[in-house]
Structure formats: C-alpha cells, structure tokens
C-alpha cells in the first residue's frame, strides 16, 4: 500500500495532508514537501477508520501524547475508555496503549475503535505477555507476529526498540540507573540469555514490510534513555541515537514514516544540546521526548518536573512531548492522573 511518505514523494497531496494543513493553517504543498523530506509525519494506519489525522514535526504545533493502558492488577476496558475520554477532553493529540494486563487485543481494538486521535503501542509488551514473562523463551519471529497483528488492528505508530545492540550493552555498566526503558531492558535480557543480536534490528526489513503495508509510523525507541541526571547525554544514549539515525534512512528507503524517541532525565542546561544532536544524527526526523524530567528528586510531582523540561525542549525544537503523570515512579496512572498529566 502507498504510505503518506510515498504519496508526498510522488507529489500527491492526500486528504490527510489536506486536513492537517487546514488544522494547522498552513500551505498544503509546503506540508507535502516537508513530509517528503521526513521532517513531518502523519501517523495514520489505513485500518484506523474514525481517525482525525495530525501532523508532528517541523514548523507546526508541538503535540503531546498521553500514555494509558491496563495492568494485571487493574484491567478494565471501561477504565481505559475513561482515560481515552480524558485524553480527548483535555487536549492530548495522541494516546499510547501500554497495556500489560487483561485481554490485550480486545482492549487495544476497543481503544482504536473509539479513538479519533492516533494510537501508539509498544509491541514488545505483548510479546512478553504471550510468553508468560519468560523472556528467554521468546522467538525472534514472535515480534513480527505481534507487530503484524497490531498493525492489522489499526495501530498508527509503534515504539520499536531496534537501536539497542549487543555492542552497546557494555556502555551501560557504569551508569547510576542502568537501563530504565522497559522495552530496552527486555531486549537487553533477551540478547544476553540467547547470545544473539537484537531481533528488532536483525528483522528491521521485515518490520518495514509490515509498516509499509498498513502505513504504520516508526517511533524508534530510546532503549538507553537516561533514568537519572547523572546518566544524561552519556556514551550509551548517544551511540544508540546514531544507530537510530542509520535505521531512519533504512525506513525512509522503504517509504516508512519515522520519528525518534528521546530522554528521559536531562538537566536543564543539556536539553538544547539533546535536541540538536537528535536533529543532526537522525536527519531532522521529528523528535519525541518523555518529559524530559529536569530533576530526579520529585516523585509525586513529576508531572511538574517534566512539564518544565518539555517547555524547554519544545522551545529548542522538540516536536512531540510525552506527558508524565504524578504517578510516574510510584505506580500506574488512573483516569485522574491522566487528566493531571495532560494539563
């Protein structure tokens, strides 16, 4: 299937581009040109039927994402729909379903069917659930099966932790907080247990096949994002960023849309540098940051520490900001925390 990127490269302004141009009050031809260069994305899976498309990237409004999702201890489709309702009511531009409990496929499909905003996922979470948490037993192709299933359901963008490699693991040895990305930690464990390279890296071409077919956008995950100010902008983080830049070019060759995920915990004076490094190493692909949190010592108030970092990141050119709720570091957010995080 043609993707938004392939249409843009062939000179076609799609109805999704026209809609985004109208929403942003910008020229549709300019938008098409930026999409063709990879500096703006429109995450829109061909199977997400009631979607109101949005643009993420250079020269348009900065967007925010809200994470939702059920857990083993609290798995309710209705509660997830309540969180989605709050996402829409309080102005989140997208939502990520990070469910790890309940019937994952039903929860995800219900969220997609009820969502006018783009929905993202981390397929690795489902891969682990299906293996009953036994990471060492997962087969490389299990990732492809789950990615295909979620793409068919209508997921608009997926976090793919393809940049953490066996050669980058030693770089985390002297860190204060090691690997804090859940997806990154799972893949690190899989590589160590199986003595093999990251399956998301070795099977990247097959993932591109799936993403091209449904026009799923890559959100290239930062497995080695810093979990403390002490680890910010270190060799592990920057080495992975360079690998993500190489993968961006591979995905673009296949007409797949790409954005890059970023930190994490970053001191105020390093935020500008982090945005500049991402634009440099990842060829101006849109930058998606988690916060960043500008201090490590405010659990319970991380919706505030992250909003400070997000404002500064946005000022320096971050395109897309993942909210952090008061529950960050403490537990899973309920609907009220989702509301607080978005606000």
C-alpha positions in Angstrom: 0.0 0.0 0.0 1.2 3.5 -0.6 2.1 5.5 2.6 1.8 9.2 3.3 5.5 9.4 2.7 5.3 7.7 -0.7 2.4 9.9 -1.7 4.3 13.0 -0.6 7.4 11.9 -2.6 5.3 11.4 -5.7 3.8 14.9 -5.5 0.3 13.8 -4.2 -1.4 15.8 -1.5 -3.6 13.2 0.3 -6.9 14.0 2.0 -5.0 13.5 5.3 -2.4 16.1 4.3 -5.2 18.5 3.3 -6.9 18.0 6.7 -3.7 18.6 8.6 -2.9 21.7 6.5 -6.3 23.1 7.3 -6.0 22.4 11.0 -2.5 24.0 11.2 -3.5 26.8 8.9 -0.5 26.1 6.6 0.0 25.6 2.9 -0.7 22.0 1.9 2.1 22.0 -0.7 4.6 23.1 1.9 3.3 20.4 4.2 3.6 17.7 1.4 7.2 18.8 0.7 8.2 18.6 4.4 6.6 15.1 4.7 8.6 14.0 1.6 11.8 15.1 3.4 10.8 13.2 6.6 10.7 16.3 8.8 6.9 16.0 9.3 4.9 12.8 9.8 1.1 12.0 9.7 0.7 8.8 11.7 -2.4 7.2 10.1 -2.9 3.5 9.8 -5.1 2.6 6.9 -7.3 0.5 9.2 -7.9 3.3 11.8 -11.3 4.3 10.5 -12.5 7.3 12.5 -9.2 9.0 12.8 -8.7 12.8 12.7 -5.2 13.0 11.4 -2.5 15.1 13.0 0.9 16.3 11.8 4.0 16.0 14.0 7.3 17.8 13.1 9.0 20.9 11.9 7.2 24.2 11.8 3.8 23.1 13.1 2.2 23.0 16.5 4.0 21.0 19.2 2.0 17.9 20.0 1.5 15.9 23.2 1.0 12.2 23.9 -0.8 10.6 26.9 0.1 7.1 28.0 -2.9 4.9 29.0 -3.2 1.1 29.5 -4.4 -1.7 31.7 -2.2 -3.7 34.1 -2.5 -7.2 35.6 -3.8 -5.7 38.9 -6.2 -3.3 37.2 -7.5 -4.4 33.8 -10.8 -2.8 32.8 -11.8 -1.8 29.3 -14.2 0.8 30.7 -11.4 2.4 32.7 -9.3 2.6 29.6 -12.2 4.2 27.7 -12.5 6.7 30.6 -8.8 7.6 30.2 -9.2 7.9 26.4 -12.2 10.2 27.0 -10.0 12.4 29.3 -7.2 12.4 26.6 -9.7 13.8 24.1 -11.4 16.2 26.6 -8.2 17.7 28.0 -6.3 18.0 24.7 -3.9 15.1 24.2 -3.1 14.9 20.5 -2.3 11.1 20.7 -2.5 8.2 23.2 -0.3 5.2 23.7 -1.9 1.9 24.9 0.7 0.4 27.1 -1.5 -2.4 28.5 0.2 -5.3 30.1 -2.9 -7.0 31.7 -6.3 -8.1 30.7 -7.2 -9.2 27.1 -4.7 -7.1 25.3 -6.2 -7.5 21.8 -9.7 -6.6 23.0 -8.6 -3.6 25.0 -6.5 -2.3 22.1 -9.2 -2.8 19.5 -11.8 -1.1 21.7 -9.5 1.9 22.2 -8.7 2.2 18.4 -12.4 1.8 17.5 -13.3 4.6 19.9 -10.4 7.0 19.2 -10.4 9.9 16.9 -6.7 10.5 17.8 -3.8 8.4 16.7 -2.9 5.4 18.9 0.5 4.1 19.6 1.8 0.9 21.2 5.0 -0.9 22.3 4.6 -4.4 20.7 7.3 -5.9 22.9 5.0 -5.7 25.9 2.5 -8.1 24.3 5.4 -10.4 23.1 6.4 -10.8 26.7 2.9 -11.3 28.0 2.3 -14.1 25.4 5.5 -15.8 26.7 4.2 -15.5 30.3 7.1 -13.3 31.2 9.7 -15.9 30.2 11.8 -13.5 28.1 14.4 -16.2 27.2 11.8 -18.4 25.5 10.7 -15.7 23.0 11.5 -16.5 19.4 12.7 -13.7 17.1 9.7 -14.1 14.8 7.3 -13.7 17.7 7.9 -9.9 17.4 6.9 -10.0 13.8 3.7 -11.8 14.6 2.6 -9.3 17.2 3.6 -6.3 15.1 1.5 -7.6 12.2 -1.4 -8.3 14.5 -1.3 -4.8 16.0 -0.9 -3.2 12.6 -3.9 -5.0 11.3 -5.9 -3.7 14.2 -5.2 -0.1 13.2 -2.3 1.0 15.5 -0.9 4.2 14.0 2.6 4.2 15.4 4.7 1.7 17.3 7.7 2.0 19.5 10.4 -0.3 18.0 13.5 -0.6 20.2 15.8 -1.5 17.4 18.8 0.6 18.4 20.0 -1.3 21.4 22.6 -3.8 20.2 24.9 -6.3 21.9 27.9 -3.9 21.4 26.1 -1.1 23.2 25.3 -3.0 26.4 28.7 -2.6 28.0 28.2 1.2 27.7 25.6 1.0 30.5 27.9 -0.7 33.0 29.0 2.5 34.8 25.6 4.1 34.8 23.9 5.1 38.1 20.5 3.9 36.9 21.3 1.3 34.2 18.6 0.6 31.6 15.3 2.2 32.7 13.3 1.7 29.4 11.1 -1.4 29.9 11.3 -2.3 26.3 15.1 -1.8 26.3 15.6 -3.9 29.4 13.5 -6.7 27.9 15.6 -6.7 24.7 18.9 -6.5 26.6 17.8 -9.5 28.7 16.8 -11.4 25.5 20.2 -10.8 23.9 22.1 -11.8 26.9 20.0 -15.0 27.5 20.1 -16.1 23.9 23.6 -14.8 22.9 22.1 -13.2 19.8 21.6 -9.8 18.3 18.5 -7.7 18.9 15.7 -9.3 16.8 14.1 -5.9 16.1 17.4 -4.9 14.5 18.1 -8.1 12.5 14.5 -8.2 11.3 14.2 -4.5 10.6 13.5 -5.1 6.9 10.5 -7.4 7.7 9.2 -4.8 10.1 9.4 -2.2 7.3 7.3 -4.7 5.1 4.5 -4.6 7.7 4.7 -0.9 8.3 4.7 -0.1 4.6 1.6 -2.3 4.1 -0.5 -0.6 6.8 1.3 2.8 6.9 2.3 2.4 10.5 4.8 5.0 11.6 8.1 4.0 13.3 8.7 5.6 16.7 12.3 4.4 17.1 12.6 3.7 20.8 15.4 5.0 23.0 16.2 1.9 25.0 19.2 3.6 26.6 17.5 6.8 27.7 18.9 8.2 30.9 17.0 7.4 34.1 18.8 10.0 36.1 20.6 13.3 35.5 23.9 11.5 36.2 23.4 9.4 33.1 22.2 12.2 30.7 23.9 12.6 27.3 26.3 9.7 28.0 28.0 7.4 25.5 25.2 4.8 25.7 22.5 7.3 24.9 24.4 9.0 22.1 25.6 5.7 20.5 22.1 4.5 20.3 20.9 7.8 18.8 23.4 7.4 16.0 22.1 3.8 15.3 18.6 5.2 15.2 19.8 7.7 12.6 21.0 4.8 10.4 17.7 3.0 10.9 15.8 6.1 9.9 17.5 6.1 6.5 16.6 2.4 6.1 13.0 3.0 6.9 12.8 6.1 4.6 14.1 3.9 1.7 11.0 1.8 2.3 8.7 4.8 2.3 8.0 4.3 6.1 7.4 7.3 8.3 9.7 7.8 11.3 10.1 9.7 14.5 12.8 9.4 17.1 12.2 8.9 20.8 14.3 10.8 23.3 15.0 11.2 27.0 14.2 10.8 29.9 16.1 12.7 32.7 18.1 15.6 31.4 19.4 18.6 33.3 18.1 22.0 32.0 21.4 23.1 30.5 21.6 19.9 28.3 18.2 20.0 26.8 19.1 22.2 23.8 22.1 20.0 23.1 19.9 16.9 23.1 17.5 18.3 20.6 20.4 19.5 18.3 22.1 16.1 18.5 18.9 14.3 17.5 18.3 16.6 14.5 21.9 16.1 13.5 22.2 12.3 13.8 18.6 11.5 12.8 18.4 13.7 9.7 15.8 16.1 11.1 13.2 13.4 11.8 10.6 14.5 14.3 11.8 14.2 18.0 9.5 12.7 20.6 10.7 13.3 24.2 9.5 11.8 27.5 9.4 15.0 29.6 12.3 15.4 30.0 12.4 15.4 33.8 14.9 18.1 35.0 15.4 16.7 38.5 15.5 13.2 39.9 14.1 14.1 43.4 10.4 14.9 43.0 8.4 11.6 42.9 4.8 12.5 43.1 5.4 15.8 41.3 6.9 14.5 38.1 4.1 16.0 36.0 5.6 19.3 37.0 9.3 18.5 36.6 8.5 17.0 33.2 6.4 20.0 32.1 9.4 22.3 32.8 11.7 20.1 30.7 9.0 19.7 28.0 8.6 23.5 27.7 12.3 24.0 27.2 12.6 21.0 24.8 9.7 22.5 22.7 11.4 25.9 22.7 14.5 24.3 21.2 12.7 22.2 18.6 11.3 19.0 20.1 8.2 18.2 18.1 6.3 15.9 20.3 6.1 15.7 24.1 5.1 12.6 26.1 3.3 13.6 29.2 4.4 12.3 32.6 1.8 11.9 35.4 2.1 12.4 39.2 2.2 8.5 39.3 5.5 8.3 37.4 8.0 6.3 39.6 5.1 5.4 42.0 2.5 3.3 40.2 0.2 3.2 37.2 -1.9 6.3 36.4 -5.7 6.1 36.8 -8.0 8.5 34.9 -7.4 11.4 37.4 -3.6 11.1 37.0 -4.1 11.0 33.2 -6.0 14.3 33.4 -3.3 15.9 35.6 -0.5 14.8 33.3 -2.2 16.2 30.2 -3.0 19.5 31.9 
